[in-house]
């Protein structure tokens, strides 16, 4: 994607969805952290089904500890990799209680020190809970960034660093969600909906497709 195309690309995504947000359901910073931790290799829909059962019973680090590992597993067993996720969440809760007074820390280093919390999870919490302009590169953002030419890269970190350089500052705070939603509902993995895409005119793939249609049309 050429530099002059980046501004209108994001301006349009903003116009369509001025205040995007995560599709994970949460009512506190800890609930957000727990939901994101559980969402690795799982859908937001699947995580929400489990946390709707879990959070009314236990939605603080101490409450999760009091619940116990076996009961925690029962609440989240519909989520993939639930055994290891339950152990990570329990260990994280213990660290939050013993080292952070039961509160979710606000620094990347402290977040990434929590079991089951990698760079992507830390970026989501920093962005959604604390309003920092971070980009959590999941499969959707990785695909959209490469396919559109916005930030081609071979690894999530490479894509993340390019996005931080290329996205204009006014759009950085919400760019994470615009790109995820675009990848989830329009620029899908198997069959991207290019014909229905409202930003195809600025996308490398859309421009090539349009040129090919003109050539054969």
Buried (B, 14 or more C-beta within 10 A) or exposed (E): BEEEBBBEBBBBBBEEBEEBEBBBBBEEBBBBBBBBBBBBEBEBEBBBBBBEEBBEEBBBBEBBBEBEBEBBBBBBEEBBBBEEBBBBBBBBBBBBBEEBEBEBBBEBEBBBBBBBBBBBBBBBBBBBBBEBBBBBBBEBBBBBBBBBBBBBBEEBEBBBBBBBEBBEEEBBBBBBBBBBBBBBEBBBEEEBEBEEBEBBEBBBBBBEBBEEEEEEE
